[in-house]
Amino acid sequence: MRHSTIRQLEVFEAIARLNSFTRAAEELFLTQPTVSMQIKKLTDDIGLPLFEQIGKKIYLTDAGKELYQTCQSIFEHFSRFEMIVSDMKGLKSGKLRLAVVTTAKYFTPRLLGMFCQKYSGIDVALKVTNRERVLERLTNNQDDLYILGQVPEGIDAVAEIFLDNQLVVLAAADHPLVNHKNISIDRICDELFIMREPGSGTRMATERFFSERNKKLKVRMELGSNEAIKQAIVGHLGIAVISSHTLALDAPMGQLAVLDVEGFPIERHWYFAYPSGKKLSIVAQTFLDYLRQAHHSLGDLSCRHAITGHCPLLINGTGIKSGG
Ligand code: PGA
């Protein structure tokens, strides 16, 4: 085993993570025969098979699973060591692994842009997926930090608010309820709704809002993306509850309107989180400090109307203006 090289472990880790020899070879810029050769040497050293192939799929054997966990901890320690060294040299460098819920993709890249400008030696790996998957990753300690719209429940994690998140009711700009004031919840429940997929935090908050008021929504369809929902609204398929962060400048021009509904916007927040007891890497700690310090400028990342407007708003190509 001591003859195995870091390179072999890297190759093994990539195959186990990507579930594919071909994709691992691509990621590591190696040929497939080289990858197979490295795994053969590693398997010979260990003396037990690491993968088994059933049909076209590969699976980790028990020894493979143990080695995968060992690799993850070796690489984590190694990258922490590299960061400590670069910190000693006065440089901030290394990798920041972030996993964020789908809706956070509307502001996270800009936030990262500002961060990376300040710390040019830091590389970022950003995973965007829905709340359920982000919680899974958090439980498995797969990343450095997580951004999500609600404190993880039933998971031992540290969570801190860093930004507001308002959920609004969005309709087509020519919807008959546009410009109505304080539309009642009973009236809005007569409309057909477009919902995010199960596992989405937006969906969870919407369902909770209506069920707390003993109301049932008429759901016409479920869609797994905020962009698809906006297009469906423009196509008059229904209305939806959606984060105001999704109303970025590229929102369908002048074709959407925020309805003034009793109890809306739903006031939520964005949290960063990580498992309790996790020793944050220097890079992750630097990013957290940056988020906390940058709190004021972070306000600019949310749509202006989200903070100021409660009346119906029309969205045009250059931003958001009052439609009242
Ligand atoms: P979602 O999460 O993108 O999974 O809907 C957003 C949220 O939790 O607010």
py3Dmol code that shows the C-alpha trace and the ligand (Angstrom):
import py3Dmol

protein = """\
ATOM      1  CA  MET A   1       0.000   0.000   0.000  1.00  0.00           C
ATOM      2  CA  ARG A   2       2.854   2.375   0.819  1.00  0.00           C
ATOM      3  CA  HIS A   3       3.993   2.079  -2.802  1.00  0.00           C
ATOM      4  CA  SER A   4       0.764   3.711  -3.981  1.00  0.00           C
ATOM      5  CA  THR A   5       1.293   7.226  -5.141  1.00  0.00           C
ATOM      6  CA  ILE A   6      -0.821  10.319  -4.554  1.00  0.00           C
ATOM      7  CA  ARG A   7      -1.448  10.277  -8.309  1.00  0.00           C
ATOM      8  CA  GLN A   8      -3.001   6.802  -8.102  1.00  0.00           C
ATOM      9  CA  LEU A   9      -5.225   7.944  -5.249  1.00  0.00           C
ATOM     10  CA  GLU A  10      -6.238  11.005  -7.266  1.00  0.00           C
ATOM     11  CA  VAL A  11      -7.200   8.801 -10.187  1.00  0.00           C
ATOM     12  CA  PHE A  12      -9.129   6.454  -7.919  1.00  0.00           C
ATOM     13  CA  GLU A  13     -10.924   9.348  -6.174  1.00  0.00           C
ATOM     14  CA  ALA A  14     -12.006  10.850  -9.512  1.00  0.00           C
ATOM     15  CA  ILE A  15     -13.378   7.519 -10.796  1.00  0.00           C
ATOM     16  CA  ALA A  16     -15.254   6.881  -7.537  1.00  0.00           C
ATOM     17  CA  ARG A  17     -16.707  10.404  -7.484  1.00  0.00           C
ATOM     18  CA  LEU A  18     -17.660  10.533 -11.171  1.00  0.00           C
ATOM     19  CA  ASN A  19     -18.629   6.882 -11.383  1.00  0.00           C
ATOM     20  CA  SER A  20     -16.783   6.550 -14.652  1.00  0.00           C
ATOM     21  CA  PHE A  21     -13.277   5.781 -15.917  1.00  0.00           C
ATOM     22  CA  THR A  22     -13.883   7.874 -19.037  1.00  0.00           C
ATOM     23  CA  ARG A  23     -15.014  10.993 -17.173  1.00  0.00           C
ATOM     24  CA  ALA A  24     -12.164  10.650 -14.671  1.00  0.00           C
ATOM     25  CA  ALA A  25      -9.685  10.433 -17.555  1.00  0.00           C
ATOM     26  CA  GLU A  26     -11.207  13.569 -19.088  1.00  0.00           C
ATOM     27  CA  GLU A  27     -11.129  15.485 -15.815  1.00  0.00           C
ATOM     28  CA  LEU A  28      -7.497  14.586 -15.156  1.00  0.00           C
ATOM     29  CA  PHE A  29      -6.395  15.060 -18.775  1.00  0.00           C
ATOM     30  CA  LEU A  30      -5.178  11.452 -18.962  1.00  0.00           C
ATOM     31  CA  THR A  31      -5.819   8.723 -21.481  1.00  0.00           C
ATOM     32  CA  GLN A  32      -8.095   5.889 -20.507  1.00  0.00           C
ATOM     33  CA  PRO A  33      -5.321   3.224 -20.660  1.00  0.00           C
ATOM     34  CA  THR A  34      -3.253   5.357 -18.222  1.00  0.00           C
ATOM     35  CA  VAL A  35      -6.199   5.562 -15.847  1.00  0.00           C
ATOM     36  CA  SER A  36      -6.784   1.792 -16.048  1.00  0.00           C
ATOM     37  CA  MET A  37      -3.077   1.144 -15.478  1.00  0.00           C
ATOM     38  CA  GLN A  38      -2.992   3.357 -12.368  1.00  0.00           C
ATOM     39  CA  ILE A  39      -6.013   1.549 -10.931  1.00  0.00           C
ATOM     40  CA  LYS A  40      -4.473  -1.832 -11.709  1.00  0.00           C
ATOM     41  CA  LYS A  41      -1.287  -0.887  -9.826  1.00  0.00           C
ATOM     42  CA  LEU A  42      -3.321   0.441  -6.896  1.00  0.00           C
ATOM     43  CA  THR A  43      -5.485  -2.699  -6.805  1.00  0.00           C
ATOM     44  CA  ASP A  44      -2.354  -4.911  -6.869  1.00  0.00           C
ATOM     45  CA  ASP A  45      -0.850  -2.924  -3.970  1.00  0.00           C
ATOM     46  CA  ILE A  46      -3.994  -3.232  -1.906  1.00  0.00           C
ATOM     47  CA  GLY A  47      -4.623  -6.815  -2.834  1.00  0.00           C
ATOM     48  CA  LEU A  48      -8.390  -6.461  -3.135  1.00  0.00           C
ATOM     49  CA  PRO A  49     -10.582  -5.265  -6.006  1.00  0.00           C
ATOM     50  CA  LEU A  50     -11.737  -1.641  -5.661  1.00  0.00           C
ATOM     51  CA  PHE A  51     -14.457  -1.634  -8.309  1.00  0.00           C
ATOM     52  CA  GLU A  52     -16.835  -4.181  -9.711  1.00  0.00           C
ATOM     53  CA  GLN A  53     -18.566  -3.866 -13.024  1.00  0.00           C
ATOM     54  CA  ILE A  54     -22.175  -4.925 -13.488  1.00  0.00           C
ATOM     55  CA  GLY A  55     -23.344  -4.404 -17.030  1.00  0.00           C
ATOM     56  CA  LYS A  56     -22.024  -1.001 -18.060  1.00  0.00           C
ATOM     57  CA  LYS A  57     -22.018   0.421 -14.536  1.00  0.00           C
ATOM     58  CA  ILE A  58     -19.179   0.381 -12.054  1.00  0.00           C
ATOM     59  CA  TYR A  59     -19.655   0.054  -8.304  1.00  0.00           C
ATOM     60  CA  LEU A  60     -17.248   0.485  -5.412  1.00  0.00           C
ATOM     61  CA  THR A  61     -16.472  -2.694  -3.504  1.00  0.00           C
ATOM     62  CA  ASP A  62     -16.311  -2.511   0.305  1.00  0.00           C
ATOM     63  CA  ALA A  63     -12.549  -1.959   0.071  1.00  0.00           C
ATOM     64  CA  GLY A  64     -13.219   0.709  -2.578  1.00  0.00           C
ATOM     65  CA  LYS A  65     -15.691   2.502  -0.280  1.00  0.00           C
ATOM     66  CA  GLU A  66     -13.171   2.535   2.575  1.00  0.00           C
ATOM     67  CA  LEU A  67     -10.448   3.823   0.284  1.00  0.00           C
ATOM     68  CA  TYR A  68     -12.752   6.543  -1.093  1.00  0.00           C
ATOM     69  CA  GLN A  69     -13.366   7.882   2.427  1.00  0.00           C
ATOM     70  CA  THR A  70      -9.669   7.705   3.198  1.00  0.00           C
ATOM     71  CA  CYS A  71      -8.858   9.615  -0.001  1.00  0.00           C
ATOM     72  CA  GLN A  72     -11.357  12.347   0.847  1.00  0.00           C
ATOM     73  CA  SER A  73      -9.789  12.879   4.225  1.00  0.00           C
ATOM     74  CA  ILE A  74      -6.223  12.740   2.846  1.00  0.00           C
ATOM     75  CA  PHE A  75      -7.038  15.338   0.189  1.00  0.00           C
ATOM     76  CA  GLU A  76      -8.880  17.557   2.645  1.00  0.00           C
ATOM     77  CA  HIS A  77      -5.877  17.515   5.000  1.00  0.00           C
ATOM     78  CA  PHE A  78      -3.529  18.080   2.130  1.00  0.00           C
ATOM     79  CA  SER A  79      -5.420  21.077   0.790  1.00  0.00           C
ATOM     80  CA  ARG A  80      -5.622  22.499   4.322  1.00  0.00           C
ATOM     81  CA  PHE A  81      -1.856  22.127   4.557  1.00  0.00           C
ATOM     82  CA  GLU A  82      -1.393  23.889   1.204  1.00  0.00           C
ATOM     83  CA  MET A  83      -3.628  26.733   2.400  1.00  0.00           C
ATOM     84  CA  ILE A  84      -1.736  27.051   5.685  1.00  0.00           C
ATOM     85  CA  VAL A  85       1.521  27.273   3.773  1.00  0.00           C
ATOM     86  CA  SER A  86       0.185  29.881   1.377  1.00  0.00           C
ATOM     87  CA  ASP A  87      -1.283  31.776   4.320  1.00  0.00           C
ATOM     88  CA  MET A  88       2.184  31.718   5.928  1.00  0.00           C
ATOM     89  CA  LYS A  89       3.494  33.173   2.687  1.00  0.00           C
ATOM     90  CA  GLY A  90       0.854  35.916   2.977  1.00  0.00           C
ATOM     91  CA  LEU A  91      -1.183  34.581   0.056  1.00  0.00           C
ATOM     92  CA  LYS A  92      -4.783  33.447   0.133  1.00  0.00           C
ATOM     93  CA  SER A  93      -5.044  30.544  -2.233  1.00  0.00           C
ATOM     94  CA  GLY A  94      -6.707  27.173  -2.549  1.00  0.00           C
ATOM     95  CA  LYS A  95     -10.132  25.893  -3.454  1.00  0.00           C
ATOM     96  CA  LEU A  96     -13.512  26.992  -2.151  1.00  0.00           C
ATOM     97  CA  ARG A  97     -16.189  24.340  -2.588  1.00  0.00           C
ATOM     98  CA  LEU A  98     -19.668  25.806  -2.383  1.00  0.00           C
ATOM     99  CA  ALA A  99     -23.030  24.104  -2.817  1.00  0.00           C
ATOM    100  CA  VAL A 100     -26.037  26.399  -3.165  1.00  0.00           C
ATOM    101  CA  VAL A 101     -29.774  25.965  -3.716  1.00  0.00           C
ATOM    102  CA  THR A 102     -31.081  26.595  -7.235  1.00  0.00           C
ATOM    103  CA  THR A 103     -32.468  30.042  -6.482  1.00  0.00           C
ATOM    104  CA  ALA A 104     -29.174  31.262  -4.993  1.00  0.00           C
ATOM    105  CA  LYS A 105     -27.583  31.006  -8.443  1.00  0.00           C
ATOM    106  CA  TYR A 106     -29.037  34.443  -9.186  1.00  0.00           C
ATOM    107  CA  PHE A 107     -26.641  36.188  -6.823  1.00  0.00           C
ATOM    108  CA  THR A 108     -23.895  33.738  -5.808  1.00  0.00           C
ATOM    109  CA  PRO A 109     -21.790  34.071  -8.978  1.00  0.00           C
ATOM    110  CA  ARG A 110     -21.702  37.874  -8.634  1.00  0.00           C
ATOM    111  CA  LEU A 111     -20.795  37.514  -5.027  1.00  0.00           C
ATOM    112  CA  LEU A 112     -18.016  35.112  -5.945  1.00  0.00           C
ATOM    113  CA  GLY A 113     -16.863  37.438  -8.703  1.00  0.00           C
ATOM    114  CA  MET A 114     -16.185  40.194  -6.180  1.00  0.00           C
ATOM    115  CA  PHE A 115     -14.511  37.722  -3.825  1.00  0.00           C
ATOM    116  CA  CYS A 116     -12.250  36.229  -6.509  1.00  0.00           C
ATOM    117  CA  GLN A 117     -11.222  39.708  -7.644  1.00  0.00           C
ATOM    118  CA  LYS A 118     -10.010  40.352  -4.118  1.00  0.00           C
ATOM    119  CA  TYR A 119      -8.339  36.942  -3.736  1.00  0.00           C
ATOM    120  CA  SER A 120      -7.146  35.992  -7.174  1.00  0.00           C
ATOM    121  CA  GLY A 121      -5.411  32.812  -5.941  1.00  0.00           C
ATOM    122  CA  ILE A 122      -8.674  31.197  -4.882  1.00  0.00           C
ATOM    123  CA  ASP A 123     -10.425  28.726  -7.186  1.00  0.00           C
ATOM    124  CA  VAL A 124     -14.099  28.077  -6.729  1.00  0.00           C
ATOM    125  CA  ALA A 125     -16.153  24.943  -7.362  1.00  0.00           C
ATOM    126  CA  LEU A 126     -19.848  25.829  -7.291  1.00  0.00           C
ATOM    127  CA  LYS A 127     -22.553  23.165  -7.175  1.00  0.00           C
ATOM    128  CA  VAL A 128     -26.117  24.361  -7.828  1.00  0.00           C
ATOM    129  CA  THR A 129     -28.959  22.018  -6.900  1.00  0.00           C
ATOM    130  CA  ASN A 130     -32.235  22.041  -4.969  1.00  0.00           C
ATOM    131  CA  ARG A 131     -32.634  22.242  -1.221  1.00  0.00           C
ATOM    132  CA  GLU A 132     -33.009  18.510  -0.695  1.00  0.00           C
ATOM    133  CA  ARG A 133     -29.753  17.723  -2.506  1.00  0.00           C
ATOM    134  CA  VAL A 134     -27.891  20.577  -0.783  1.00  0.00           C
ATOM    135  CA  LEU A 135     -28.959  19.156   2.596  1.00  0.00           C
ATOM    136  CA  GLU A 136     -27.758  15.724   1.497  1.00  0.00           C
ATOM    137  CA  ARG A 137     -24.361  17.188   0.577  1.00  0.00           C
ATOM    138  CA  LEU A 138     -24.211  19.045   3.886  1.00  0.00           C
ATOM    139  CA  THR A 139     -24.970  15.849   5.800  1.00  0.00           C
ATOM    140  CA  ASN A 140     -22.215  14.047   3.880  1.00  0.00           C
ATOM    141  CA  ASN A 141     -19.781  16.952   4.404  1.00  0.00           C
ATOM    142  CA  GLN A 142     -19.064  17.132   0.654  1.00  0.00           C
ATOM    143  CA  ASP A 143     -18.289  20.858   0.398  1.00  0.00           C
ATOM    144  CA  ASP A 144     -16.826  23.721   2.442  1.00  0.00           C
ATOM    145  CA  LEU A 145     -19.939  25.863   2.714  1.00  0.00           C
ATOM    146  CA  TYR A 146     -23.617  25.797   1.771  1.00  0.00           C
ATOM    147  CA  ILE A 147     -26.067  28.556   0.878  1.00  0.00           C
ATOM    148  CA  LEU A 148     -29.727  27.866   1.439  1.00  0.00           C
ATOM    149  CA  GLY A 149     -33.027  29.621   2.142  1.00  0.00           C
ATOM    150  CA  GLN A 150     -33.778  28.138   5.536  1.00  0.00           C
ATOM    151  CA  VAL A 151     -31.875  26.793   8.514  1.00  0.00           C
ATOM    152  CA  PRO A 152     -31.301  23.072   8.001  1.00  0.00           C
ATOM    153  CA  GLU A 153     -33.760  21.238  10.247  1.00  0.00           C
ATOM    154  CA  GLY A 154     -32.758  18.048  12.024  1.00  0.00           C
ATOM    155  CA  ILE A 155     -29.125  18.463  10.951  1.00  0.00           C
ATOM    156  CA  ASP A 156     -26.443  19.560  13.373  1.00  0.00           C
ATOM    157  CA  ALA A 157     -25.175  22.606  11.489  1.00  0.00           C
ATOM    158  CA  VAL A 158     -24.026  26.172  12.047  1.00  0.00           C
ATOM    159  CA  ALA A 159     -26.135  28.650  10.054  1.00  0.00           C
ATOM    160  CA  GLU A 160     -26.027  32.429   9.759  1.00  0.00           C
ATOM    161  CA  ILE A 161     -28.205  34.920   7.847  1.00  0.00           C
ATOM    162  CA  PHE A 162     -26.411  37.091   5.315  1.00  0.00           C
ATOM    163  CA  LEU A 163     -29.098  38.390   2.937  1.00  0.00           C
ATOM    164  CA  ASP A 164     -32.867  38.940   2.638  1.00  0.00           C
ATOM    165  CA  ASN A 165     -34.966  36.754   0.375  1.00  0.00           C
ATOM    166  CA  GLN A 166     -38.520  37.753  -0.477  1.00  0.00           C
ATOM    167  CA  LEU A 167     -40.955  35.411  -2.193  1.00  0.00           C
ATOM    168  CA  VAL A 168     -43.480  37.202  -4.391  1.00  0.00           C
ATOM    169  CA  VAL A 169     -46.493  36.160  -6.455  1.00  0.00           C
ATOM    170  CA  LEU A 170     -45.634  36.501 -10.116  1.00  0.00           C
ATOM    171  CA  ALA A 171     -48.139  36.697 -12.986  1.00  0.00           C
ATOM    172  CA  ALA A 172     -48.174  37.622 -16.665  1.00  0.00           C
ATOM    173  CA  ALA A 173     -48.129  41.412 -17.134  1.00  0.00           C
ATOM    174  CA  ASP A 174     -51.614  41.314 -18.698  1.00  0.00           C
ATOM    175  CA  HIS A 175     -53.123  39.175 -15.925  1.00  0.00           C
ATOM    176  CA  PRO A 176     -56.492  40.610 -14.765  1.00  0.00           C
ATOM    177  CA  LEU A 177     -55.224  40.923 -11.154  1.00  0.00           C
ATOM    178  CA  VAL A 178     -52.281  43.192 -12.058  1.00  0.00           C
ATOM    179  CA  ASN A 179     -52.769  46.608 -10.370  1.00  0.00           C
ATOM    180  CA  HIS A 180     -55.298  45.198  -7.874  1.00  0.00           C
ATOM    181  CA  LYS A 181     -54.442  46.179  -4.308  1.00  0.00           C
ATOM    182  CA  ASN A 182     -54.154  43.686  -1.463  1.00  0.00           C
ATOM    183  CA  ILE A 183     -55.631  40.721  -3.339  1.00  0.00           C
ATOM    184  CA  SER A 184     -57.147  38.304  -0.825  1.00  0.00           C
ATOM    185  CA  ILE A 185     -55.695  34.847  -0.273  1.00  0.00           C
ATOM    186  CA  ASP A 186     -59.081  33.305  -1.155  1.00  0.00           C
ATOM    187  CA  ARG A 187     -59.023  35.124  -4.490  1.00  0.00           C
ATOM    188  CA  ILE A 188     -55.460  34.106  -5.301  1.00  0.00           C
ATOM    189  CA  CYS A 189     -56.313  30.471  -4.496  1.00  0.00           C
ATOM    190  CA  ASP A 190     -58.817  30.539  -7.400  1.00  0.00           C
ATOM    191  CA  GLU A 191     -55.858  30.882  -9.775  1.00  0.00           C
ATOM    192  CA  LEU A 192     -53.887  27.992 -11.263  1.00  0.00           C
ATOM    193  CA  PHE A 193     -50.375  27.743  -9.814  1.00  0.00           C
ATOM    194  CA  ILE A 194     -47.081  26.586 -11.261  1.00  0.00           C
ATOM    195  CA  MET A 195     -44.950  24.956  -8.555  1.00  0.00           C
ATOM    196  CA  ARG A 196     -41.270  24.131  -8.233  1.00  0.00           C
ATOM    197  CA  GLU A 197     -40.354  20.425  -7.957  1.00  0.00           C
ATOM    198  CA  PRO A 198     -40.609  18.483  -4.679  1.00  0.00           C
ATOM    199  CA  GLY A 199     -37.430  19.091  -2.662  1.00  0.00           C
ATOM    200  CA  SER A 200     -37.348  22.802  -3.549  1.00  0.00           C
ATOM    201  CA  GLY A 201     -37.147  25.283  -0.670  1.00  0.00           C
ATOM    202  CA  THR A 202     -39.359  27.768  -2.547  1.00  0.00           C
ATOM    203  CA  ARG A 203     -42.015  25.109  -2.861  1.00  0.00           C
ATOM    204  CA  MET A 204     -41.715  24.219   0.815  1.00  0.00           C
ATOM    205  CA  ALA A 205     -42.170  27.857   1.895  1.00  0.00           C
ATOM    206  CA  THR A 206     -45.132  28.320  -0.477  1.00  0.00           C
ATOM    207  CA  GLU A 207     -46.874  25.178   0.736  1.00  0.00           C
ATOM    208  CA  ARG A 208     -46.270  26.172   4.334  1.00  0.00           C
ATOM    209  CA  PHE A 209     -47.689  29.695   3.765  1.00  0.00           C
ATOM    210  CA  PHE A 210     -50.965  28.394   2.311  1.00  0.00           C
ATOM    211  CA  SER A 211     -51.381  25.406   4.581  1.00  0.00           C
ATOM    212  CA  GLU A 212     -50.926  27.618   7.676  1.00  0.00           C
ATOM    213  CA  ARG A 213     -53.969  29.495   6.357  1.00  0.00           C
ATOM    214  CA  ASN A 214     -55.820  26.241   5.650  1.00  0.00           C
ATOM    215  CA  LYS A 215     -55.806  26.901   1.927  1.00  0.00           C
ATOM    216  CA  LYS A 216     -55.143  24.492  -0.869  1.00  0.00           C
ATOM    217  CA  LEU A 217     -53.568  25.594  -4.114  1.00  0.00           C
ATOM    218  CA  LYS A 218     -54.733  24.479  -7.525  1.00  0.00           C
ATOM    219  CA  VAL A 219     -51.457  23.276  -8.985  1.00  0.00           C
ATOM    220  CA  ARG A 220     -51.484  23.093 -12.737  1.00  0.00           C
ATOM    221  CA  MET A 221     -47.915  21.941 -13.218  1.00  0.00           C
ATOM    222  CA  GLU A 222     -44.570  21.376 -11.560  1.00  0.00           C
ATOM    223  CA  LEU A 223     -41.354  22.671 -13.082  1.00  0.00           C
ATOM    224  CA  GLY A 224     -37.805  22.121 -11.903  1.00  0.00           C
ATOM    225  CA  SER A 225     -36.426  25.535 -12.801  1.00  0.00           C
ATOM    226  CA  ASN A 226     -37.248  29.140 -11.970  1.00  0.00           C
ATOM    227  CA  GLU A 227     -36.533  30.159 -15.565  1.00  0.00           C
ATOM    228  CA  ALA A 228     -39.004  27.592 -16.917  1.00  0.00           C
ATOM    229  CA  ILE A 229     -41.587  28.856 -14.423  1.00  0.00           C
ATOM    230  CA  LYS A 230     -41.183  32.439 -15.661  1.00  0.00           C
ATOM    231  CA  GLN A 231     -41.612  31.302 -19.249  1.00  0.00           C
ATOM    232  CA  ALA A 232     -44.719  29.306 -18.297  1.00  0.00           C
ATOM    233  CA  ILE A 233     -46.166  32.411 -16.605  1.00  0.00           C
ATOM    234  CA  VAL A 234     -45.527  34.451 -19.740  1.00  0.00           C
ATOM    235  CA  GLY A 235     -47.275  31.641 -21.650  1.00  0.00           C
ATOM    236  CA  HIS A 236     -50.359  32.157 -19.413  1.00  0.00           C
ATOM    237  CA  LEU A 237     -50.135  28.698 -17.898  1.00  0.00           C
ATOM    238  CA  GLY A 238     -50.587  30.054 -14.385  1.00  0.00           C
ATOM    239  CA  ILE A 239     -49.072  32.178 -11.635  1.00  0.00           C
ATOM    240  CA  ALA A 240     -46.293  31.247  -9.195  1.00  0.00           C
ATOM    241  CA  VAL A 241     -44.627  32.114  -5.928  1.00  0.00           C
ATOM    242  CA  ILE A 242     -40.995  32.761  -6.656  1.00  0.00           C
ATOM    243  CA  SER A 243     -37.989  34.497  -5.075  1.00  0.00           C
ATOM    244  CA  SER A 244     -37.553  38.120  -6.116  1.00  0.00           C
ATOM    245  CA  HIS A 245     -33.894  37.289  -6.780  1.00  0.00           C
ATOM    246  CA  THR A 246     -35.017  35.402  -9.884  1.00  0.00           C
ATOM    247  CA  LEU A 247     -36.267  38.689 -11.336  1.00  0.00           C
ATOM    248  CA  ALA A 248     -32.853  39.630 -12.604  1.00  0.00           C
ATOM    249  CA  LEU A 249     -32.324  41.989 -15.471  1.00  0.00           C
ATOM    250  CA  ASP A 250     -32.868  39.298 -18.055  1.00  0.00           C
ATOM    251  CA  ALA A 251     -36.430  38.608 -16.902  1.00  0.00           C
ATOM    252  CA  PRO A 252     -38.770  38.384 -19.930  1.00  0.00           C
ATOM    253  CA  MET A 253     -39.064  42.026 -20.921  1.00  0.00           C
ATOM    254  CA  GLY A 254     -42.194  43.727 -19.627  1.00  0.00           C
ATOM    255  CA  GLN A 255     -44.041  40.429 -19.608  1.00  0.00           C
ATOM    256  CA  LEU A 256     -44.161  39.678 -15.903  1.00  0.00           C
ATOM    257  CA  ALA A 257     -45.767  41.451 -12.959  1.00  0.00           C
ATOM    258  CA  VAL A 258     -45.572  41.017  -9.205  1.00  0.00           C
ATOM    259  CA  LEU A 259     -49.083  40.805  -7.707  1.00  0.00           C
ATOM    260  CA  ASP A 260     -49.987  42.631  -4.500  1.00  0.00           C
ATOM    261  CA  VAL A 261     -51.320  39.716  -2.455  1.00  0.00           C
ATOM    262  CA  GLU A 262     -52.303  39.781   1.229  1.00  0.00           C
ATOM    263  CA  GLY A 263     -49.418  38.395   3.340  1.00  0.00           C
ATOM    264  CA  PHE A 264     -46.838  38.766   0.565  1.00  0.00           C
ATOM    265  CA  PRO A 265     -43.947  39.023   0.098  1.00  0.00           C
ATOM    266  CA  ILE A 266     -43.035  36.054   2.265  1.00  0.00           C
ATOM    267  CA  GLU A 267     -39.990  37.324   4.148  1.00  0.00           C
ATOM    268  CA  ARG A 268     -37.225  34.772   4.097  1.00  0.00           C
ATOM    269  CA  HIS A 269     -33.441  34.955   4.323  1.00  0.00           C
ATOM    270  CA  TRP A 270     -30.369  33.445   2.780  1.00  0.00           C
ATOM    271  CA  TYR A 271     -28.158  31.527   5.144  1.00  0.00           C
ATOM    272  CA  PHE A 272     -24.699  30.147   4.836  1.00  0.00           C
ATOM    273  CA  ALA A 273     -24.236  26.920   6.721  1.00  0.00           C
ATOM    274  CA  TYR A 274     -21.746  24.171   7.476  1.00  0.00           C
ATOM    275  CA  PRO A 275     -21.816  21.062   9.674  1.00  0.00           C
ATOM    276  CA  SER A 276     -21.256  21.790  13.389  1.00  0.00           C
ATOM    277  CA  GLY A 277     -17.750  20.892  14.426  1.00  0.00           C
ATOM    278  CA  LYS A 278     -16.394  21.223  10.878  1.00  0.00           C
ATOM    279  CA  LYS A 279     -12.954  22.777  10.827  1.00  0.00           C
ATOM    280  CA  LEU A 280     -13.308  25.387   8.110  1.00  0.00           C
ATOM    281  CA  SER A 281     -10.452  25.724   5.666  1.00  0.00           C
ATOM    282  CA  ILE A 282      -8.649  29.071   5.576  1.00  0.00           C
ATOM    283  CA  VAL A 283     -10.288  29.816   2.234  1.00  0.00           C
ATOM    284  CA  ALA A 284     -13.778  29.012   3.557  1.00  0.00           C
ATOM    285  CA  GLN A 285     -13.129  31.143   6.631  1.00  0.00           C
ATOM    286  CA  THR A 286     -11.908  33.979   4.397  1.00  0.00           C
ATOM    287  CA  PHE A 287     -15.098  33.710   2.339  1.00  0.00           C
ATOM    288  CA  LEU A 288     -17.257  33.819   5.484  1.00  0.00           C
ATOM    289  CA  ASP A 289     -15.409  36.880   6.775  1.00  0.00           C
ATOM    290  CA  TYR A 290     -15.861  38.449   3.369  1.00  0.00           C
ATOM    291  CA  LEU A 291     -19.608  37.711   3.421  1.00  0.00           C
ATOM    292  CA  ARG A 292     -19.980  39.223   6.875  1.00  0.00           C
ATOM    293  CA  GLN A 293     -17.957  42.323   6.074  1.00  0.00           C
ATOM    294  CA  ALA A 294     -19.550  42.781   2.678  1.00  0.00           C
ATOM    295  CA  HIS A 295     -23.007  42.694   4.260  1.00  0.00           C
ATOM    296  CA  HIS A 296     -23.804  46.253   3.169  1.00  0.00           C
ATOM    297  CA  SER A 297     -22.834  45.885  -0.466  1.00  0.00           C
ATOM    298  CA  LEU A 298     -24.637  42.553  -0.555  1.00  0.00           C
ATOM    299  CA  GLY A 299     -27.885  44.527  -0.414  1.00  0.00           C
ATOM    300  CA  ASP A 300     -27.177  45.518  -4.020  1.00  0.00           C
ATOM    301  CA  LEU A 301     -27.362  41.898  -5.082  1.00  0.00           C
ATOM    302  CA  SER A 302     -31.056  41.666  -4.348  1.00  0.00           C
ATOM    303  CA  CYS A 303     -33.505  43.281  -6.755  1.00  0.00           C
ATOM    304  CA  ARG A 304     -34.272  46.815  -5.676  1.00  0.00           C
ATOM    305  CA  HIS A 305     -38.006  46.222  -5.611  1.00  0.00           C
ATOM    306  CA  ALA A 306     -37.574  43.360  -3.218  1.00  0.00           C
ATOM    307  CA  ILE A 307     -36.565  45.826  -0.555  1.00  0.00           C
ATOM    308  CA  THR A 308     -38.731  48.785  -1.411  1.00  0.00           C
ATOM    309  CA  GLY A 309     -41.832  47.713  -3.259  1.00  0.00           C
ATOM    310  CA  HIS A 310     -45.024  46.157  -2.071  1.00  0.00           C
ATOM    311  CA  CYS A 311     -47.260  47.458  -4.855  1.00  0.00           C
ATOM    312  CA  PRO A 312     -47.664  45.647  -8.184  1.00  0.00           C
ATOM    313  CA  LEU A 313     -44.500  45.922 -10.185  1.00  0.00           C
ATOM    314  CA  LEU A 314     -43.849  45.410 -13.828  1.00  0.00           C
ATOM    315  CA  ILE A 315     -40.547  44.147 -14.966  1.00  0.00           C
ATOM    316  CA  ASN A 316     -38.912  45.729 -17.943  1.00  0.00           C
ATOM    317  CA  GLY A 317     -35.639  45.130 -19.678  1.00  0.00           C
ATOM    318  CA  THR A 318     -33.635  47.535 -17.560  1.00  0.00           C
ATOM    319  CA  GLY A 319     -34.871  46.650 -14.147  1.00  0.00           C
ATOM    320  CA  ILE A 320     -38.051  46.911 -12.211  1.00  0.00           C
ATOM    321  CA  LYS A 321     -40.471  49.793 -12.075  1.00  0.00           C
ATOM    322  CA  SER A 322     -43.771  50.365 -10.397  1.00  0.00           C
ATOM    323  CA  GLY A 323     -46.691  49.297 -12.515  1.00  0.00           C
ATOM    324  CA  GLY A 324     -49.266  50.911 -10.199  1.00  0.00           C
TER     325      GLY A 324
END
"""
ligand_1 = """\
9
PGA
P -34.867 26.210 -4.014
O -34.471 26.868 -2.609
O -34.078 26.893 -5.086
O -34.547 24.755 -3.778
O -36.348 26.453 -4.194
C -34.667 28.210 -2.369
C -34.988 28.474 -0.927
O -34.807 27.595 -0.057
O -35.445 29.605 -0.690
"""
view = py3Dmol.view(width=600, height=400)
view.addModel(protein, "pdb")
view.setStyle({"model": 0}, {"cartoon": {"style": "trace"}})
view.addModel(ligand_1, "xyz")
view.setStyle({"model": 1}, {"stick": {}})
view.zoomTo()
view.show()
